[in-house]
Amino acid sequence: MARPSEPDFSALESGNVTDYVEQRLFGGTIDSLAAHIDRKRALADPTRYSILYLLYEYGQISRKRLVSETGRDGNDLQYHLRDLLDANLIATVPAPDDADGRRTYYRITTLGKQEIASDIEHVLGGRAHEDRFELLGDPELVDGLSGDVDRRRPGSTSSPARGEVNED
């Protein structure tokens, strides 16, 4: 295992703790302290956090379904979605082939998944996020269920089912 590099305290010695943290946490990676703080700020609202959590469970979901499940009207929901989009926690995606192409669909990004998985791990302990949820499917996108059906069904994924080993 590689040893972490010795810290460079010159930023602290010059009174710049922000540069020190930037260097220690992100040191030249594609992420930055500012982007990290923006993500945390976006998640500091219960509605936005809950939307991200839903997307963690669903993978992707239609805007119509988000309106239904959050109880938010279109404009209020758009305000929250915009913050999550700006923080790169969610992304818009084209409608699936078998879905209504006039609707907007959202998916959780890798950064969004990491945020929720980290929280689940801290709240429940260990790596509970790995088997906490089976991927749920938006009823509009799973097996032709209509959008009016109020039930969730596990979605089909290309990954092996729980307990199976992928031999590829």
PyMOL commands that place a pseudoatom at each C-alpha (Angstrom):
pseudoatom trace, name=CA, resn=MET, resi=1, chain=A, elem=C, hetatm=0, pos=[0.000, 0.000, 0.000]
pseudoatom trace, name=CA, resn=ALA, resi=2, chain=A, elem=C, hetatm=0, pos=[1.353, 3.404, -0.945]
pseudoatom trace, name=CA, resn=ARG, resi=3, chain=A, elem=C, hetatm=0, pos=[2.029, 5.755, 1.909]
pseudoatom trace, name=CA, resn=PRO, resi=4, chain=A, elem=C, hetatm=0, pos=[0.361, 9.148, 1.765]
pseudoatom trace, name=CA, resn=SER, resi=5, chain=A, elem=C, hetatm=0, pos=[2.727, 11.946, 0.883]
pseudoatom trace, name=CA, resn=GLU, resi=6, chain=A, elem=C, hetatm=0, pos=[4.012, 14.156, 3.629]
pseudoatom trace, name=CA, resn=PRO, resi=7, chain=A, elem=C, hetatm=0, pos=[1.809, 17.203, 4.030]
pseudoatom trace, name=CA, resn=ASP, resi=8, chain=A, elem=C, hetatm=0, pos=[3.041, 20.515, 2.708]
pseudoatom trace, name=CA, resn=PHE, resi=9, chain=A, elem=C, hetatm=0, pos=[2.333, 22.948, 5.517]
pseudoatom trace, name=CA, resn=SER, resi=10, chain=A, elem=C, hetatm=0, pos=[3.381, 26.068, 3.599]
pseudoatom trace, name=CA, resn=ALA, resi=11, chain=A, elem=C, hetatm=0, pos=[-0.259, 27.022, 2.909]
pseudoatom trace, name=CA, resn=LEU, resi=12, chain=A, elem=C, hetatm=0, pos=[-1.056, 26.775, 6.619]
pseudoatom trace, name=CA, resn=GLU, resi=13, chain=A, elem=C, hetatm=0, pos=[2.042, 28.721, 7.543]
pseudoatom trace, name=CA, resn=SER, resi=14, chain=A, elem=C, hetatm=0, pos=[0.859, 31.523, 5.282]
pseudoatom trace, name=CA, resn=GLY, resi=15, chain=A, elem=C, hetatm=0, pos=[-2.606, 31.402, 6.854]
pseudoatom trace, name=CA, resn=ASN, resi=16, chain=A, elem=C, hetatm=0, pos=[-4.428, 29.780, 3.941]
pseudoatom trace, name=CA, resn=VAL, resi=17, chain=A, elem=C, hetatm=0, pos=[-6.255, 26.773, 5.321]
pseudoatom trace, name=CA, resn=THR, resi=18, chain=A, elem=C, hetatm=0, pos=[-8.456, 26.521, 2.204]
pseudoatom trace, name=CA, resn=ASP, resi=19, chain=A, elem=C, hetatm=0, pos=[-5.440, 25.915, -0.039]
pseudoatom trace, name=CA, resn=TYR, resi=20, chain=A, elem=C, hetatm=0, pos=[-4.136, 23.361, 2.445]
pseudoatom trace, name=CA, resn=VAL, resi=21, chain=A, elem=C, hetatm=0, pos=[-7.421, 21.419, 2.431]
pseudoatom trace, name=CA, resn=GLU, resi=22, chain=A, elem=C, hetatm=0, pos=[-7.633, 21.687, -1.364]
pseudoatom trace, name=CA, resn=GLN, resi=23, chain=A, elem=C, hetatm=0, pos=[-4.148, 20.199, -1.658]
pseudoatom trace, name=CA, resn=ARG, resi=24, chain=A, elem=C, hetatm=0, pos=[-4.681, 17.457, 0.948]
pseudoatom trace, name=CA, resn=LEU, resi=25, chain=A, elem=C, hetatm=0, pos=[-8.106, 16.290, -0.229]
pseudoatom trace, name=CA, resn=PHE, resi=26, chain=A, elem=C, hetatm=0, pos=[-8.045, 16.936, -3.959]
pseudoatom trace, name=CA, resn=GLY, resi=27, chain=A, elem=C, hetatm=0, pos=[-4.348, 17.508, -4.818]
pseudoatom trace, name=CA, resn=GLY, resi=28, chain=A, elem=C, hetatm=0, pos=[-4.620, 17.787, -8.583]
pseudoatom trace, name=CA, resn=THR, resi=29, chain=A, elem=C, hetatm=0, pos=[-7.565, 15.438, -9.147]
pseudoatom trace, name=CA, resn=ILE, resi=30, chain=A, elem=C, hetatm=0, pos=[-10.485, 16.413, -11.337]
pseudoatom trace, name=CA, resn=ASP, resi=31, chain=A, elem=C, hetatm=0, pos=[-12.497, 17.412, -8.265]
pseudoatom trace, name=CA, resn=SER, resi=32, chain=A, elem=C, hetatm=0, pos=[-12.029, 20.526, -6.169]
pseudoatom trace, name=CA, resn=LEU, resi=33, chain=A, elem=C, hetatm=0, pos=[-12.958, 21.823, -2.758]
pseudoatom trace, name=CA, resn=ALA, resi=34, chain=A, elem=C, hetatm=0, pos=[-15.340, 24.366, -4.338]
pseudoatom trace, name=CA, resn=ALA, resi=35, chain=A, elem=C, hetatm=0, pos=[-17.215, 21.678, -6.321]
pseudoatom trace, name=CA, resn=HIS, resi=36, chain=A, elem=C, hetatm=0, pos=[-17.322, 19.438, -3.242]
pseudoatom trace, name=CA, resn=ILE, resi=37, chain=A, elem=C, hetatm=0, pos=[-18.808, 22.245, -1.137]
pseudoatom trace, name=CA, resn=ASP, resi=38, chain=A, elem=C, hetatm=0, pos=[-21.351, 22.998, -3.902]
pseudoatom trace, name=CA, resn=ARG, resi=39, chain=A, elem=C, hetatm=0, pos=[-22.487, 19.347, -3.791]
pseudoatom trace, name=CA, resn=LYS, resi=40, chain=A, elem=C, hetatm=0, pos=[-22.834, 19.466, -0.007]
pseudoatom trace, name=CA, resn=ARG, resi=41, chain=A, elem=C, hetatm=0, pos=[-24.762, 22.747, -0.280]
pseudoatom trace, name=CA, resn=ALA, resi=42, chain=A, elem=C, hetatm=0, pos=[-27.143, 21.206, -2.826]
pseudoatom trace, name=CA, resn=LEU, resi=43, chain=A, elem=C, hetatm=0, pos=[-27.764, 18.268, -0.479]
pseudoatom trace, name=CA, resn=ALA, resi=44, chain=A, elem=C, hetatm=0, pos=[-28.368, 20.496, 2.557]
pseudoatom trace, name=CA, resn=ASP, resi=45, chain=A, elem=C, hetatm=0, pos=[-32.046, 20.781, 1.584]
pseudoatom trace, name=CA, resn=PRO, resi=46, chain=A, elem=C, hetatm=0, pos=[-34.351, 17.898, 2.601]
pseudoatom trace, name=CA, resn=THR, resi=47, chain=A, elem=C, hetatm=0, pos=[-36.268, 17.959, -0.695]
pseudoatom trace, name=CA, resn=ARG, resi=48, chain=A, elem=C, hetatm=0, pos=[-33.140, 17.843, -2.851]
pseudoatom trace, name=CA, resn=TYR, resi=49, chain=A, elem=C, hetatm=0, pos=[-31.611, 15.131, -0.695]
pseudoatom trace, name=CA, resn=SER, resi=50, chain=A, elem=C, hetatm=0, pos=[-34.819, 13.115, -0.946]
pseudoatom trace, name=CA, resn=ILE, resi=51, chain=A, elem=C, hetatm=0, pos=[-34.905, 13.512, -4.733]
pseudoatom trace, name=CA, resn=LEU, resi=52, chain=A, elem=C, hetatm=0, pos=[-31.335, 12.251, -4.946]
pseudoatom trace, name=CA, resn=TYR, resi=53, chain=A, elem=C, hetatm=0, pos=[-32.205, 9.349, -2.661]
pseudoatom trace, name=CA, resn=LEU, resi=54, chain=A, elem=C, hetatm=0, pos=[-35.153, 8.419, -4.912]
pseudoatom trace, name=CA, resn=LEU, resi=55, chain=A, elem=C, hetatm=0, pos=[-32.842, 8.477, -7.900]
pseudoatom trace, name=CA, resn=TYR, resi=56, chain=A, elem=C, hetatm=0, pos=[-30.401, 6.270, -5.992]
pseudoatom trace, name=CA, resn=GLU, resi=57, chain=A, elem=C, hetatm=0, pos=[-33.177, 3.713, -5.680]
pseudoatom trace, name=CA, resn=TYR, resi=58, chain=A, elem=C, hetatm=0, pos=[-34.625, 4.143, -9.165]
pseudoatom trace, name=CA, resn=GLY, resi=59, chain=A, elem=C, hetatm=0, pos=[-31.492, 4.796, -11.219]
pseudoatom trace, name=CA, resn=GLN, resi=60, chain=A, elem=C, hetatm=0, pos=[-33.571, 6.927, -13.559]
pseudoatom trace, name=CA, resn=ILE, resi=61, chain=A, elem=C, hetatm=0, pos=[-37.045, 8.374, -13.306]
pseudoatom trace, name=CA, resn=SER, resi=62, chain=A, elem=C, hetatm=0, pos=[-39.391, 10.592, -15.268]
pseudoatom trace, name=CA, resn=ARG, resi=63, chain=A, elem=C, hetatm=0, pos=[-40.097, 14.147, -14.212]
pseudoatom trace, name=CA, resn=LYS, resi=64, chain=A, elem=C, hetatm=0, pos=[-43.806, 13.247, -14.044]
pseudoatom trace, name=CA, resn=ARG, resi=65, chain=A, elem=C, hetatm=0, pos=[-43.026, 10.497, -11.533]
pseudoatom trace, name=CA, resn=LEU, resi=66, chain=A, elem=C, hetatm=0, pos=[-40.885, 12.898, -9.464]
pseudoatom trace, name=CA, resn=VAL, resi=67, chain=A, elem=C, hetatm=0, pos=[-43.780, 15.361, -9.333]
pseudoatom trace, name=CA, resn=SER, resi=68, chain=A, elem=C, hetatm=0, pos=[-46.046, 12.571, -8.113]
pseudoatom trace, name=CA, resn=GLU, resi=69, chain=A, elem=C, hetatm=0, pos=[-43.660, 11.120, -5.552]
pseudoatom trace, name=CA, resn=THR, resi=70, chain=A, elem=C, hetatm=0, pos=[-42.374, 14.411, -4.118]
pseudoatom trace, name=CA, resn=GLY, resi=71, chain=A, elem=C, hetatm=0, pos=[-45.708, 16.198, -4.037]
pseudoatom trace, name=CA, resn=ARG, resi=72, chain=A, elem=C, hetatm=0, pos=[-44.006, 19.248, -5.553]
pseudoatom trace, name=CA, resn=ASP, resi=73, chain=A, elem=C, hetatm=0, pos=[-45.509, 21.224, -8.402]
pseudoatom trace, name=CA, resn=GLY, resi=74, chain=A, elem=C, hetatm=0, pos=[-43.514, 21.606, -11.600]
pseudoatom trace, name=CA, resn=ASN, resi=75, chain=A, elem=C, hetatm=0, pos=[-41.915, 24.977, -10.802]
pseudoatom trace, name=CA, resn=ASP, resi=76, chain=A, elem=C, hetatm=0, pos=[-40.926, 24.069, -7.244]
pseudoatom trace, name=CA, resn=LEU, resi=77, chain=A, elem=C, hetatm=0, pos=[-39.531, 20.745, -8.425]
pseudoatom trace, name=CA, resn=GLN, resi=78, chain=A, elem=C, hetatm=0, pos=[-37.569, 22.456, -11.214]
pseudoatom trace, name=CA, resn=TYR, resi=79, chain=A, elem=C, hetatm=0, pos=[-35.879, 24.719, -8.643]
pseudoatom trace, name=CA, resn=HIS, resi=80, chain=A, elem=C, hetatm=0, pos=[-34.601, 21.676, -6.758]
pseudoatom trace, name=CA, resn=LEU, resi=81, chain=A, elem=C, hetatm=0, pos=[-33.667, 19.718, -9.882]
pseudoatom trace, name=CA, resn=ARG, resi=82, chain=A, elem=C, hetatm=0, pos=[-31.656, 22.676, -11.200]
pseudoatom trace, name=CA, resn=ASP, resi=83, chain=A, elem=C, hetatm=0, pos=[-29.522, 22.734, -8.020]
pseudoatom trace, name=CA, resn=LEU, resi=84, chain=A, elem=C, hetatm=0, pos=[-28.882, 18.982, -8.278]
pseudoatom trace, name=CA, resn=LEU, resi=85, chain=A, elem=C, hetatm=0, pos=[-28.045, 19.296, -11.983]
pseudoatom trace, name=CA, resn=ASP, resi=86, chain=A, elem=C, hetatm=0, pos=[-25.674, 22.224, -11.341]
pseudoatom trace, name=CA, resn=ALA, resi=87, chain=A, elem=C, hetatm=0, pos=[-23.879, 20.186, -8.656]
pseudoatom trace, name=CA, resn=ASN, resi=88, chain=A, elem=C, hetatm=0, pos=[-23.500, 17.244, -11.108]
pseudoatom trace, name=CA, resn=LEU, resi=89, chain=A, elem=C, hetatm=0, pos=[-25.403, 14.922, -8.782]
pseudoatom trace, name=CA, resn=ILE, resi=90, chain=A, elem=C, hetatm=0, pos=[-28.053, 14.139, -11.410]
pseudoatom trace, name=CA, resn=ALA, resi=91, chain=A, elem=C, hetatm=0, pos=[-28.254, 14.403, -15.194]
pseudoatom trace, name=CA, resn=THR, resi=92, chain=A, elem=C, hetatm=0, pos=[-31.013, 14.537, -17.765]
pseudoatom trace, name=CA, resn=VAL, resi=93, chain=A, elem=C, hetatm=0, pos=[-31.209, 11.580, -20.105]
pseudoatom trace, name=CA, resn=PRO, resi=94, chain=A, elem=C, hetatm=0, pos=[-33.124, 10.876, -23.293]
pseudoatom trace, name=CA, resn=ALA, resi=95, chain=A, elem=C, hetatm=0, pos=[-36.364, 8.989, -22.909]
pseudoatom trace, name=CA, resn=PRO, resi=96, chain=A, elem=C, hetatm=0, pos=[-35.901, 5.217, -23.112]
pseudoatom trace, name=CA, resn=ASP, resi=97, chain=A, elem=C, hetatm=0, pos=[-36.988, 3.673, -26.408]
pseudoatom trace, name=CA, resn=ASP, resi=98, chain=A, elem=C, hetatm=0, pos=[-40.212, 2.309, -24.943]
pseudoatom trace, name=CA, resn=ALA, resi=99, chain=A, elem=C, hetatm=0, pos=[-41.126, 5.494, -23.017]
pseudoatom trace, name=CA, resn=ASP, resi=100, chain=A, elem=C, hetatm=0, pos=[-42.913, 8.720, -23.871]
pseudoatom trace, name=CA, resn=GLY, resi=101, chain=A, elem=C, hetatm=0, pos=[-40.260, 10.782, -25.672]
pseudoatom trace, name=CA, resn=ARG, resi=102, chain=A, elem=C, hetatm=0, pos=[-42.002, 14.034, -24.751]
pseudoatom trace, name=CA, resn=ARG, resi=103, chain=A, elem=C, hetatm=0, pos=[-41.133, 13.609, -21.072]
pseudoatom trace, name=CA, resn=THR, resi=104, chain=A, elem=C, hetatm=0, pos=[-37.947, 14.559, -19.302]
pseudoatom trace, name=CA, resn=TYR, resi=105, chain=A, elem=C, hetatm=0, pos=[-36.033, 11.806, -17.529]
pseudoatom trace, name=CA, resn=TYR, resi=106, chain=A, elem=C, hetatm=0, pos=[-33.324, 12.088, -14.908]
pseudoatom trace, name=CA, resn=ARG, resi=107, chain=A, elem=C, hetatm=0, pos=[-30.634, 9.710, -13.716]
pseudoatom trace, name=CA, resn=ILE, resi=108, chain=A, elem=C, hetatm=0, pos=[-28.298, 9.773, -10.754]
pseudoatom trace, name=CA, resn=THR, resi=109, chain=A, elem=C, hetatm=0, pos=[-24.636, 10.381, -11.570]
pseudoatom trace, name=CA, resn=THR, resi=110, chain=A, elem=C, hetatm=0, pos=[-21.669, 8.535, -10.128]
pseudoatom trace, name=CA, resn=LEU, resi=111, chain=A, elem=C, hetatm=0, pos=[-21.069, 11.468, -7.771]
pseudoatom trace, name=CA, resn=GLY, resi=112, chain=A, elem=C, hetatm=0, pos=[-24.686, 11.302, -6.643]
pseudoatom trace, name=CA, resn=LYS, resi=113, chain=A, elem=C, hetatm=0, pos=[-24.434, 7.561, -6.021]
pseudoatom trace, name=CA, resn=GLN, resi=114, chain=A, elem=C, hetatm=0, pos=[-21.265, 8.094, -4.005]
pseudoatom trace, name=CA, resn=GLU, resi=115, chain=A, elem=C, hetatm=0, pos=[-22.941, 10.721, -1.819]
pseudoatom trace, name=CA, resn=ILE, resi=116, chain=A, elem=C, hetatm=0, pos=[-25.913, 8.495, -0.956]
pseudoatom trace, name=CA, resn=ALA, resi=117, chain=A, elem=C, hetatm=0, pos=[-23.834, 5.309, -0.616]
pseudoatom trace, name=CA, resn=SER, resi=118, chain=A, elem=C, hetatm=0, pos=[-21.489, 7.117, 1.754]
pseudoatom trace, name=CA, resn=ASP, resi=119, chain=A, elem=C, hetatm=0, pos=[-24.397, 8.306, 3.878]
pseudoatom trace, name=CA, resn=ILE, resi=120, chain=A, elem=C, hetatm=0, pos=[-25.938, 4.829, 4.019]
pseudoatom trace, name=CA, resn=GLU, resi=121, chain=A, elem=C, hetatm=0, pos=[-22.567, 3.408, 5.002]
pseudoatom trace, name=CA, resn=HIS, resi=122, chain=A, elem=C, hetatm=0, pos=[-22.190, 5.976, 7.800]
pseudoatom trace, name=CA, resn=VAL, resi=123, chain=A, elem=C, hetatm=0, pos=[-25.747, 5.598, 9.082]
pseudoatom trace, name=CA, resn=LEU, resi=124, chain=A, elem=C, hetatm=0, pos=[-26.083, 1.806, 8.834]
pseudoatom trace, name=CA, resn=GLY, resi=125, chain=A, elem=C, hetatm=0, pos=[-22.419, 0.880, 9.121]
pseudoatom trace, name=CA, resn=GLY, resi=126, chain=A, elem=C, hetatm=0, pos=[-20.162, -1.202, 6.946]
pseudoatom trace, name=CA, resn=ARG, resi=127, chain=A, elem=C, hetatm=0, pos=[-20.971, -1.492, 3.273]
pseudoatom trace, name=CA, resn=ALA, resi=128, chain=A, elem=C, hetatm=0, pos=[-24.718, -1.706, 3.788]
pseudoatom trace, name=CA, resn=HIS, resi=129, chain=A, elem=C, hetatm=0, pos=[-25.339, 0.393, 0.685]
pseudoatom trace, name=CA, resn=GLU, resi=130, chain=A, elem=C, hetatm=0, pos=[-24.232, -2.513, -1.512]
pseudoatom trace, name=CA, resn=ASP, resi=131, chain=A, elem=C, hetatm=0, pos=[-27.240, -4.665, -0.682]
pseudoatom trace, name=CA, resn=ARG, resi=132, chain=A, elem=C, hetatm=0, pos=[-29.614, -2.132, 0.869]
pseudoatom trace, name=CA, resn=PHE, resi=133, chain=A, elem=C, hetatm=0, pos=[-31.696, -1.739, -2.268]
pseudoatom trace, name=CA, resn=GLU, resi=134, chain=A, elem=C, hetatm=0, pos=[-32.365, -3.621, -5.408]
pseudoatom trace, name=CA, resn=LEU, resi=135, chain=A, elem=C, hetatm=0, pos=[-32.610, -1.206, -8.265]
pseudoatom trace, name=CA, resn=LEU, resi=136, chain=A, elem=C, hetatm=0, pos=[-36.224, -0.097, -8.467]
pseudoatom trace, name=CA, resn=GLY, resi=137, chain=A, elem=C, hetatm=0, pos=[-37.840, 0.707, -11.742]
pseudoatom trace, name=CA, resn=ASP, resi=138, chain=A, elem=C, hetatm=0, pos=[-40.038, 3.649, -12.547]
pseudoatom trace, name=CA, resn=PRO, resi=139, chain=A, elem=C, hetatm=0, pos=[-43.358, 1.901, -13.237]
pseudoatom trace, name=CA, resn=GLU, resi=140, chain=A, elem=C, hetatm=0, pos=[-43.566, 3.801, -16.520]
pseudoatom trace, name=CA, resn=LEU, resi=141, chain=A, elem=C, hetatm=0, pos=[-40.370, 2.122, -17.626]
pseudoatom trace, name=CA, resn=VAL, resi=142, chain=A, elem=C, hetatm=0, pos=[-40.725, -1.397, -16.199]
pseudoatom trace, name=CA, resn=ASP, resi=143, chain=A, elem=C, hetatm=0, pos=[-42.588, -4.095, -18.110]
pseudoatom trace, name=CA, resn=GLY, resi=144, chain=A, elem=C, hetatm=0, pos=[-44.992, -1.649, -19.691]
pseudoatom trace, name=CA, resn=LEU, resi=145, chain=A, elem=C, hetatm=0, pos=[-46.678, -0.609, -16.437]
pseudoatom trace, name=CA, resn=SER, resi=146, chain=A, elem=C, hetatm=0, pos=[-48.763, 2.488, -16.913]
pseudoatom trace, name=CA, resn=GLY, resi=147, chain=A, elem=C, hetatm=0, pos=[-47.793, 5.694, -15.136]
pseudoatom trace, name=CA, resn=ASP, resi=148, chain=A, elem=C, hetatm=0, pos=[-50.956, 5.468, -13.031]
pseudoatom trace, name=CA, resn=VAL, resi=149, chain=A, elem=C, hetatm=0, pos=[-49.937, 2.246, -11.322]
pseudoatom trace, name=CA, resn=ASP, resi=150, chain=A, elem=C, hetatm=0, pos=[-48.810, 3.054, -7.782]
pseudoatom trace, name=CA, resn=ARG, resi=151, chain=A, elem=C, hetatm=0, pos=[-46.334, 0.282, -7.168]
pseudoatom trace, name=CA, resn=ARG, resi=152, chain=A, elem=C, hetatm=0, pos=[-42.675, -0.255, -7.592]
pseudoatom trace, name=CA, resn=ARG, resi=153, chain=A, elem=C, hetatm=0, pos=[-41.093, -3.323, -9.080]
pseudoatom trace, name=CA, resn=PRO, resi=154, chain=A, elem=C, hetatm=0, pos=[-37.462, -4.265, -9.198]
pseudoatom trace, name=CA, resn=GLY, resi=155, chain=A, elem=C, hetatm=0, pos=[-36.048, -3.143, -12.514]
pseudoatom trace, name=CA, resn=SER, resi=156, chain=A, elem=C, hetatm=0, pos=[-33.979, -5.331, -14.754]
pseudoatom trace, name=CA, resn=THR, resi=157, chain=A, elem=C, hetatm=0, pos=[-30.295, -4.576, -14.747]
pseudoatom trace, name=CA, resn=SER, resi=158, chain=A, elem=C, hetatm=0, pos=[-27.409, -5.913, -16.742]
pseudoatom trace, name=CA, resn=SER, resi=159, chain=A, elem=C, hetatm=0, pos=[-25.463, -6.691, -13.594]
pseudoatom trace, name=CA, resn=PRO, resi=160, chain=A, elem=C, hetatm=0, pos=[-25.579, -10.163, -12.028]
pseudoatom trace, name=CA, resn=ALA, resi=161, chain=A, elem=C, hetatm=0, pos=[-28.392, -10.843, -9.605]
pseudoatom trace, name=CA, resn=ARG, resi=162, chain=A, elem=C, hetatm=0, pos=[-27.619, -10.972, -5.921]
pseudoatom trace, name=CA, resn=GLY, resi=163, chain=A, elem=C, hetatm=0, pos=[-25.523, -14.047, -5.180]
pseudoatom trace, name=CA, resn=GLU, resi=164, chain=A, elem=C, hetatm=0, pos=[-24.619, -14.710, -8.822]
pseudoatom trace, name=CA, resn=VAL, resi=165, chain=A, elem=C, hetatm=0, pos=[-21.070, -14.476, -10.034]
pseudoatom trace, name=CA, resn=ASN, resi=166, chain=A, elem=C, hetatm=0, pos=[-20.291, -12.858, -13.354]
pseudoatom trace, name=CA, resn=GLU, resi=167, chain=A, elem=C, hetatm=0, pos=[-17.883, -15.211, -15.117]
pseudoatom trace, name=CA, resn=ASP, resi=168, chain=A, elem=C, hetatm=0, pos=[-16.934, -12.736, -17.888]
for i in range(1, 168): cmd.bond("trace and resi %d" % i, "trace and resi %d" % (i + 1))
show_as sticks, trace
zoom trace
